[in-house]
């Protein structure tokens, strides 16, 4: 993306800060085992403001600083290490490629940063996310406090940066929406490939491999989260990720998988029969979930509050469970007692963006916030009917169904970014048969 995009984001944030100084470190490198690390991914807040992809970096925003308001601490160029571990932007790259006004070696941060804190009334930061960085910050502040006899003052106020920054991130700008549409497109193709490949006798991880192949083929750097590929009883485990069981004829397969494009996530779930043909019971449950999702998506529009899609979905699910004779009573009674939570135990969606469960408040002053254009959320009702209850006909056992799409709130209603992933019974069966 254009450097000007990130420059504007930083200027917008600094305007809201009204002074002080902001510190935004990137994520640390995490060790996987011995001398092997997990693939690095930047901290989402840091990446949102800098687009800088390397580890060992910290952004500092200093409104009104005469020598430039955006400072980036990062690694220096090192030809020997770059032979082993890949290229680095270095200090010149930080300025030329990523728009830093000033760039300093990350190894010098202990020497330089206390000076930046001098005579600043407040520091904006996200305390608690990176404990090691928090400890360093207090060391720097204490170093400045020690100079009080020389007339130097230390910051006396620490302000949570999350409130300002996460409210900015909640509203997606055109360049972000384009990336999320790309992520949804790649993910949609992966789900279609999984449906076309699936057959009894394959292992869940073989289907996962098809998903990952399509992600990489579409330009995704990695999945947005570990894919869930659960057949049969595993479809009733909400965050199942072992993906190591053989797929059997007659079972449902639930796939929750999304690609990440330049940091932005897709989050899509589809459920379909391993053999390509729904049983009568599977179809009946599926149609209830699909109707609930349609009702929820209809409630995703500017001016409605956050919980309206969930309320609409739950009412349809409860009515459907009663029609299937899996619940008894009145709709209002079952809603009030929460009896439906035996089959539907999660909420109907979450914010989506740089994080799969993206930032942003769901309530403002104890009231569900209103949906506004630019927000992106998932809509994902489901029903999960585990085996073993003699009061439930065995034909329903081990049926886990979730249908999830990514939905953008627009001025005129909404746009389903993942709409091309098949989800009607007829479309799924036709694709699998073909």
FENBEL-V408670 format. One line per field, one symbol per residue. ss: DSSP state (A for helix, B for strand, O for the rest). Layout:
ss=???
This chain:
ss=OOAAAAAAAAAAAAAAAOOOBBBBBOOOOOBBBOOBBOOOOOOAAAAAAAOOOOOOOBBBBOOOOOOOOBBBBBOOOOAAAAAAAOOOOAAAAAAAOOOOOBBBBAAAAAAAAAAAAOOOOBBBBOOOOOAAAAAAAAAAAAAAAOOAAAOOOOOOBBBBAAAAAAAAAAOOOAAAAAAAAAAAAAAAAAAAAAAAAOOOOOBAAAAAAAAAAAAAAOOOOBBOOOOBBBBAAAAAOOOOOOOOOBOOOOOBBBBBBOBBBOOBBOOBBBBBBOOOOOOAAAAAAAAAAAAAAAAAAAOOOOOOBOOAAAAAAAAAAAAAAAAOOOOOOOAAAAAAAOAAAAOOOOOOOOBOOOOOOOOOOOBBOOBBOBOOOOOBBBBOOBBBBOOOOOOOOAAAOOBBBBOBBBBBBBOOBBBBOOOOOOOOAAAAAAAAAO
